[in-house]
Amino acid sequence: MTLTLTLVRHGQTHFNQRQLLQGSSDSPLTRPGRDGVRATARHLAGVPFLAAYSSPSGRAVTTAVELLRHHPTVRLRTDPDLREYDFGTFERRPERELEEVAPWAQIVPEILAGTYPGLPRGEHAADFMARVRRAFTTITARHPAGDVLVVGHGLALGAWLATLDPAGLVALPNASVSTVAIETDGSARLLSVGVDVAGHGALAARPVPSVEAVGA
């Protein structure tokens, strides 16, 4: 038996459009963002989902609800462990300001390793990685087989994918689709990563360091 997880990053938001950091903070989807999510929803309309999970952040829940319009019998569950990384005092500030003090290519490997201490009033990487792993451990324990939808965030989803395979460390476009097959023995295979169904490209997909940079 195989469990297939379909991971979808939330749709483009106003903060994404303005290139502002949004981890624990939130902003609504833009009109193109909603259109993109609808495109992804149509793409996934034929997948026989038996369950659906989402980060409790508004942008993720809005995305998940739209995706499930094609799956009216599937109940959405939210899991706080799927929340995005908390950028502390840099929340809602331009991404370039973070880049000036902590380059993305420098902090991502430390976040994945669980060693990054976090930004002021932010989240320690060890806590972040522990809860992301916990979220997916819970989901896979509940569903040993079938198709399950998981809606979340760029760094949170990408971090988990990277724990399975270094190839999972890619910039995830808004409303993009990644799929993972998990066998009964616990082995996992990346079937696809960051498929840009909505066509949003790299507007809000933060560049990631090379595989070598994260010690793979």
C-alpha beads as a LAMMPS data file, in Angstrom:
LAMMPS data file: protein, C-alpha beads

216 atoms
215 bonds

1 atom types
1 bond types

-500.0 500.0 xlo xhi
-500.0 500.0 ylo yhi
-500.0 500.0 zlo zhi

Masses

1 110.0

Atoms # bond

1 1 1 0.000 0.000 0.000
2 1 1 1.181 3.493 -0.816
3 1 1 0.311 6.847 0.723
4 1 1 0.557 9.704 -1.766
5 1 1 0.849 13.164 -0.260
6 1 1 0.010 16.124 -2.486
7 1 1 1.644 19.245 -1.082
8 1 1 0.373 22.632 -2.265
9 1 1 1.854 25.974 -1.320
10 1 1 -0.726 28.675 -0.618
11 1 1 -1.746 31.074 -3.388
12 1 1 -0.061 34.399 -4.044
13 1 1 -0.817 36.992 -1.352
14 1 1 -0.571 40.772 -1.187
15 1 1 2.581 40.417 0.922
16 1 1 4.051 38.052 -1.678
17 1 1 3.272 40.589 -4.362
18 1 1 4.964 43.355 -2.367
19 1 1 7.840 41.046 -1.324
20 1 1 7.193 41.431 2.391
21 1 1 8.081 38.681 4.843
22 1 1 5.095 36.704 6.093
23 1 1 5.756 33.793 8.368
24 1 1 3.519 34.069 11.411
25 1 1 1.858 37.160 9.918
26 1 1 -0.740 36.892 7.187
27 1 1 -2.268 38.668 4.205
28 1 1 -5.123 37.808 1.822
29 1 1 -4.720 36.282 -1.606
30 1 1 -4.481 38.647 -4.562
31 1 1 -6.906 38.287 -7.459
32 1 1 -4.214 36.560 -9.567
33 1 1 -3.495 34.449 -6.501
34 1 1 -7.084 33.242 -6.343
35 1 1 -7.073 32.566 -10.076
36 1 1 -3.888 30.562 -9.679
37 1 1 -5.355 28.479 -6.874
38 1 1 -8.405 27.762 -9.037
39 1 1 -6.066 26.543 -11.794
40 1 1 -4.371 24.242 -9.318
41 1 1 -7.768 23.089 -8.064
42 1 1 -8.778 22.087 -11.577
43 1 1 -5.456 20.290 -12.005
44 1 1 -6.134 18.238 -8.859
45 1 1 -9.860 17.753 -9.398
46 1 1 -9.485 14.103 -10.352
47 1 1 -7.291 13.070 -7.419
48 1 1 -9.339 10.917 -5.001
49 1 1 -8.350 12.666 -1.782
50 1 1 -9.475 10.897 1.368
51 1 1 -8.246 13.608 3.743
52 1 1 -6.959 17.185 3.692
53 1 1 -4.747 19.140 6.078
54 1 1 -3.774 22.806 6.165
55 1 1 -1.768 25.279 8.136
56 1 1 -4.183 27.416 10.178
57 1 1 -2.892 30.601 8.516
58 1 1 -5.623 32.374 6.579
59 1 1 -3.792 32.248 3.268
60 1 1 -3.372 28.484 3.543
61 1 1 -6.947 27.818 4.664
62 1 1 -8.326 29.980 1.843
63 1 1 -6.229 27.987 -0.619
64 1 1 -7.303 24.658 0.835
65 1 1 -11.000 25.557 0.792
66 1 1 -10.756 26.473 -2.887
67 1 1 -8.939 23.235 -3.719
68 1 1 -11.596 21.210 -1.926
69 1 1 -14.478 22.678 -3.923
70 1 1 -13.837 19.749 -6.263
71 1 1 -13.861 17.354 -3.283
72 1 1 -16.968 18.305 -1.291
73 1 1 -16.987 15.183 0.896
74 1 1 -13.440 15.744 2.206
75 1 1 -13.215 17.497 5.584
76 1 1 -10.396 20.000 6.081
77 1 1 -8.295 19.725 9.238
78 1 1 -5.874 22.412 10.354
79 1 1 -2.619 21.599 12.121
80 1 1 -0.637 24.372 13.852
81 1 1 2.568 22.430 13.235
82 1 1 2.197 23.240 9.513
83 1 1 2.575 26.980 10.171
84 1 1 5.334 28.885 8.406
85 1 1 8.625 29.797 10.076
86 1 1 8.321 32.816 12.382
87 1 1 10.621 35.650 11.271
88 1 1 10.196 37.587 14.513
89 1 1 10.799 41.316 14.249
90 1 1 11.297 40.969 10.480
91 1 1 7.680 39.956 9.937
92 1 1 5.875 42.236 7.481
93 1 1 9.152 43.931 6.531
94 1 1 10.696 43.926 3.023
95 1 1 12.561 40.737 2.187
96 1 1 15.583 42.806 1.187
97 1 1 15.998 43.951 4.805
98 1 1 16.430 40.363 5.965
99 1 1 18.800 39.692 3.079
100 1 1 21.026 42.537 4.293
101 1 1 21.531 41.025 7.758
102 1 1 20.972 37.292 7.182
103 1 1 21.261 36.173 3.535
104 1 1 18.709 33.504 2.650
105 1 1 21.364 31.208 1.216
106 1 1 23.171 31.396 4.557
107 1 1 20.297 30.804 6.956
108 1 1 18.424 28.076 5.055
109 1 1 21.119 25.392 5.626
110 1 1 21.194 26.327 9.312
111 1 1 17.412 26.139 9.551
112 1 1 17.403 22.679 7.959
113 1 1 20.143 21.585 10.342
114 1 1 18.132 22.947 13.271
115 1 1 21.016 25.145 14.388
116 1 1 19.811 28.630 13.407
117 1 1 18.988 30.493 16.652
118 1 1 16.312 32.554 14.987
119 1 1 15.790 36.243 14.404
120 1 1 14.910 38.581 17.291
121 1 1 11.602 37.396 18.807
122 1 1 11.478 34.717 16.139
123 1 1 11.582 30.939 16.116
124 1 1 14.552 28.708 16.791
125 1 1 15.196 26.408 13.848
126 1 1 15.206 23.318 16.070
127 1 1 11.649 24.061 17.185
128 1 1 10.558 24.760 13.607
129 1 1 12.031 21.564 12.182
130 1 1 10.645 19.489 15.063
131 1 1 7.081 20.671 14.530
132 1 1 7.244 20.300 10.743
133 1 1 8.419 16.700 11.125
134 1 1 5.748 16.127 13.767
135 1 1 3.007 17.353 11.422
136 1 1 3.919 14.879 8.716
137 1 1 4.487 12.055 11.192
138 1 1 0.931 12.614 12.442
139 1 1 -0.513 12.663 8.933
140 1 1 1.284 9.528 7.783
141 1 1 0.334 7.682 10.973
142 1 1 -3.351 8.470 10.416
143 1 1 -3.329 7.540 6.746
144 1 1 -1.226 4.497 5.791
145 1 1 -2.499 4.545 2.204
146 1 1 -4.466 6.618 -0.276
147 1 1 -4.251 10.249 -1.385
148 1 1 -3.947 13.095 1.125
149 1 1 -3.812 16.827 0.454
150 1 1 -1.526 19.066 2.533
151 1 1 -1.631 22.853 2.093
152 1 1 1.104 24.949 3.609
153 1 1 3.959 27.360 3.081
154 1 1 7.113 27.657 1.036
155 1 1 9.720 27.123 3.726
156 1 1 7.715 24.694 5.870
157 1 1 6.850 22.395 2.964
158 1 1 10.286 22.773 1.396
159 1 1 12.027 21.969 4.674
160 1 1 10.131 18.690 4.997
161 1 1 10.775 17.748 1.378
162 1 1 14.484 18.400 1.946
163 1 1 14.493 15.958 4.870
164 1 1 13.407 13.235 2.442
165 1 1 15.747 14.048 -0.421
166 1 1 18.110 16.974 -1.150
167 1 1 16.318 17.276 -4.495
168 1 1 13.337 18.552 -2.538
169 1 1 15.120 21.775 -1.689
170 1 1 13.755 23.998 -4.444
171 1 1 11.934 27.316 -4.546
172 1 1 8.225 26.502 -4.408
173 1 1 6.050 28.874 -6.477
174 1 1 2.675 29.961 -5.129
175 1 1 -0.045 27.334 -5.637
176 1 1 2.583 24.850 -6.847
177 1 1 2.188 21.093 -6.445
178 1 1 4.659 18.586 -5.011
179 1 1 3.913 14.892 -4.564
180 1 1 5.490 12.293 -2.313
181 1 1 4.898 8.538 -2.233
182 1 1 5.346 6.846 1.133
183 1 1 5.444 3.057 1.303
184 1 1 4.361 0.883 4.213
185 1 1 7.996 0.407 5.218
186 1 1 8.335 4.175 5.668
187 1 1 10.450 4.786 2.597
188 1 1 9.576 7.954 0.682
189 1 1 10.030 9.009 -2.945
190 1 1 9.645 12.478 -4.404
191 1 1 7.390 12.138 -7.438
192 1 1 7.329 15.843 -8.283
193 1 1 8.492 19.055 -6.648
194 1 1 7.207 22.589 -7.161
195 1 1 5.149 22.024 -10.312
196 1 1 4.054 25.550 -11.223
197 1 1 0.487 24.769 -12.243
198 1 1 -0.654 28.354 -11.624
199 1 1 2.160 29.904 -13.635
200 1 1 3.244 32.307 -10.894
201 1 1 6.924 31.584 -11.339
202 1 1 9.524 32.944 -8.967
203 1 1 7.773 36.127 -7.804
204 1 1 7.459 34.822 -4.253
205 1 1 9.601 31.703 -4.520
206 1 1 12.698 32.524 -2.502
207 1 1 15.927 31.250 -4.098
208 1 1 17.521 28.341 -2.283
209 1 1 21.164 27.393 -1.768
210 1 1 22.788 24.632 -3.755
211 1 1 22.627 21.038 -2.579
212 1 1 26.317 21.272 -1.656
213 1 1 25.588 24.239 0.607
214 1 1 23.277 22.206 2.797
215 1 1 25.775 19.408 3.212
216 1 1 24.068 16.876 0.984

Bonds

1 1 1 2
2 1 2 3
3 1 3 4
4 1 4 5
5 1 5 6
6 1 6 7
7 1 7 8
8 1 8 9
9 1 9 10
10 1 10 11
11 1 11 12
12 1 12 13
13 1 13 14
14 1 14 15
15 1 15 16
16 1 16 17
17 1 17 18
18 1 18 19
19 1 19 20
20 1 20 21
21 1 21 22
22 1 22 23
23 1 23 24
24 1 24 25
25 1 25 26
26 1 26 27
27 1 27 28
28 1 28 29
29 1 29 30
30 1 30 31
31 1 31 32
32 1 32 33
33 1 33 34
34 1 34 35
35 1 35 36
36 1 36 37
37 1 37 38
38 1 38 39
39 1 39 40
40 1 40 41
41 1 41 42
42 1 42 43
43 1 43 44
44 1 44 45
45 1 45 46
46 1 46 47
47 1 47 48
48 1 48 49
49 1 49 50
50 1 50 51
51 1 51 52
52 1 52 53
53 1 53 54
54 1 54 55
55 1 55 56
56 1 56 57
57 1 57 58
58 1 58 59
59 1 59 60
60 1 60 61
61 1 61 62
62 1 62 63
63 1 63 64
64 1 64 65
65 1 65 66
66 1 66 67
67 1 67 68
68 1 68 69
69 1 69 70
70 1 70 71
71 1 71 72
72 1 72 73
73 1 73 74
74 1 74 75
75 1 75 76
76 1 76 77
77 1 77 78
78 1 78 79
79 1 79 80
80 1 80 81
81 1 81 82
82 1 82 83
83 1 83 84
84 1 84 85
85 1 85 86
86 1 86 87
87 1 87 88
88 1 88 89
89 1 89 90
90 1 90 91
91 1 91 92
92 1 92 93
93 1 93 94
94 1 94 95
95 1 95 96
96 1 96 97
97 1 97 98
98 1 98 99
99 1 99 100
100 1 100 101
101 1 101 102
102 1 102 103
103 1 103 104
104 1 104 105
105 1 105 106
106 1 106 107
107 1 107 108
108 1 108 109
109 1 109 110
110 1 110 111
111 1 111 112
112 1 112 113
113 1 113 114
114 1 114 115
115 1 115 116
116 1 116 117
117 1 117 118
118 1 118 119
119 1 119 120
120 1 120 121
121 1 121 122
122 1 122 123
123 1 123 124
124 1 124 125
125 1 125 126
126 1 126 127
127 1 127 128
128 1 128 129
129 1 129 130
130 1 130 131
131 1 131 132
132 1 132 133
133 1 133 134
134 1 134 135
135 1 135 136
136 1 136 137
137 1 137 138
138 1 138 139
139 1 139 140
140 1 140 141
141 1 141 142
142 1 142 143
143 1 143 144
144 1 144 145
145 1 145 146
146 1 146 147
147 1 147 148
148 1 148 149
149 1 149 150
150 1 150 151
151 1 151 152
152 1 152 153
153 1 153 154
154 1 154 155
155 1 155 156
156 1 156 157
157 1 157 158
158 1 158 159
159 1 159 160
160 1 160 161
161 1 161 162
162 1 162 163
163 1 163 164
164 1 164 165
165 1 165 166
166 1 166 167
167 1 167 168
168 1 168 169
169 1 169 170
170 1 170 171
171 1 171 172
172 1 172 173
173 1 173 174
174 1 174 175
175 1 175 176
176 1 176 177
177 1 177 178
178 1 178 179
179 1 179 180
180 1 180 181
181 1 181 182
182 1 182 183
183 1 183 184
184 1 184 185
185 1 185 186
186 1 186 187
187 1 187 188
188 1 188 189
189 1 189 190
190 1 190 191
191 1 191 192
192 1 192 193
193 1 193 194
194 1 194 195
195 1 195 196
196 1 196 197
197 1 197 198
198 1 198 199
199 1 199 200
200 1 200 201
201 1 201 202
202 1 202 203
203 1 203 204
204 1 204 205
205 1 205 206
206 1 206 207
207 1 207 208
208 1 208 209
209 1 209 210
210 1 210 211
211 1 211 212
212 1 212 213
213 1 213 214
214 1 214 215
215 1 215 216
